[in-house]
């Protein structure tokens, strides 16, 4: 098999690895939200435990990418693709960490009835973040710059929703309706959702860089 063909095959395999990692993160995020809704302590523990598989795959992707650079000594455009693989895998791994942080924060909440009072707004924000993640992974698979650039507008919506959510729960705290610990954990969970959306925007920026060779701030 010609060297160039081998290189292209290896690049395609790296992209598929990224897509599999993205699927793992999507499932972890979905499982975490479901556990929050149902106060499923066992599922929280599973999410925390299973994060090691996301970490292991990210490490495997990094090793493959580094070895590919060492063996092939790629030209600039090819090197960009490998660099983006490293960056995207890192951002996805951090998203996985954030789902773990969400699970840990939710485990600290004792009054489930109060959580239900805010669930509609929290889930609305989370669904936007899930949509962003799905769309940015599709854009990455297709190396679609236009779709990647559209991610930024979705991030703005989540930023606004996060601001409104935090403001509402702290108003309740000031009024003395909720405990400081409860307010703190809910603020953490909403912040972790907002950060997942930020990492989706990061990936969108790396897609633009991969295709155009320029790094734009889409946030």
Secondary structure, DSSP 8 states (H G I E B T S, - for coil): --HHHHHHHHHHHHHHHHHHHHHHHHHHHHHHHHHHHHT-HHHHHHHHHHHHHHHHHHHHHHHHHHHHHHHH---HHHHHHHHHHHHHHHHHHHHHHHHHHHHHHHHT---HHHHHHHHHHHHHHHHHHHHHHHHHHHHHHHT-HHHHHHHHHHHHHHHHHHHHHHHHHHHHHHTTSS-HHHHHHHHHHHHHHHHHHHHHHHHHHHHHHHHHS------
